[in-house]
Amino acid sequence: MRDAVYVVKMSLNVIPEVKEALVTNGAYDIVARVEKKDLEELKRVFKTKIWSLENISTSETIICYT
């Protein structure tokens, strides 16, 4: 199972909008920082690039504003 987590991490790292992907312990396997200018662009990245990755069964999005 842990091998699948690292495969997902490496797959996330090649997506330009993913600025950081970290393997964690606890409730989540990976925390990724994805940057886009607006919510529509963010949705597009998830729909077309992230959710289509093998071994991703669920995700949770937390929006942070700077």
C-alpha positions as CSV (number, residue, x, y, z in Angstrom):
1,M,0.0,0.0,0.0
2,R,2.8,2.5,0.8
3,D,4.3,1.9,-2.6
4,A,1.0,3.1,-4.2
5,V,1.2,6.3,-2.1
6,Y,4.7,7.1,-3.4
7,V,3.5,6.4,-7.0
8,V,0.7,8.9,-6.5
9,K,3.2,11.4,-5.0
10,M,5.5,11.1,-8.0
11,S,2.5,11.4,-10.4
12,L,1.4,14.6,-8.6
13,N,4.9,16.0,-8.8
14,V,4.8,16.1,-12.6
15,I,1.6,18.2,-12.7
16,P,2.7,21.8,-13.1
17,E,-0.1,23.2,-10.9
18,V,1.0,21.0,-8.0
19,K,3.7,23.0,-6.2
20,E,4.3,20.5,-3.4
21,A,3.2,16.9,-2.5
22,L,4.1,15.4,0.8
23,V,3.5,11.9,2.2
24,T,2.0,12.1,5.7
25,N,1.0,9.9,8.6
26,G,-2.5,10.0,10.0
27,A,-5.8,10.8,8.3
28,Y,-4.4,11.6,4.9
29,D,-1.7,9.8,2.9
30,I,-0.7,12.8,0.9
31,V,-1.1,16.6,1.3
32,A,-0.6,18.5,-2.0
33,R,-0.4,22.2,-2.6
34,V,-2.1,23.2,-5.8
35,E,-2.0,26.8,-7.1
36,K,-4.4,28.3,-9.5
37,K,-5.7,31.9,-9.9
38,D,-9.4,31.0,-9.5
39,L,-11.8,28.3,-8.4
40,E,-12.8,27.3,-12.0
41,E,-9.2,26.7,-13.0
42,L,-8.7,24.7,-9.7
43,K,-11.7,22.5,-10.5
44,R,-10.4,21.9,-14.0
45,V,-7.0,20.7,-12.6
46,F,-8.7,18.3,-10.3
47,K,-11.2,17.0,-12.9
48,T,-8.7,16.6,-15.7
49,K,-5.4,15.8,-14.0
50,I,-5.6,14.8,-10.3
51,W,-8.8,12.7,-10.0
52,S,-7.8,10.7,-13.1
53,L,-4.6,9.4,-11.4
54,E,-4.6,5.7,-10.6
55,N,-4.9,4.9,-6.8
56,I,-6.7,8.1,-5.9
57,S,-9.9,7.1,-4.2
58,T,-10.9,10.3,-2.4
59,S,-9.7,13.8,-2.0
60,E,-10.5,16.8,0.2
61,T,-9.9,20.4,-0.9
62,I,-9.1,23.2,1.5
63,I,-8.9,26.6,-0.1
64,C,-6.2,28.9,1.3
65,Y,-6.1,32.6,0.3
66,T,-2.9,34.7,0.4
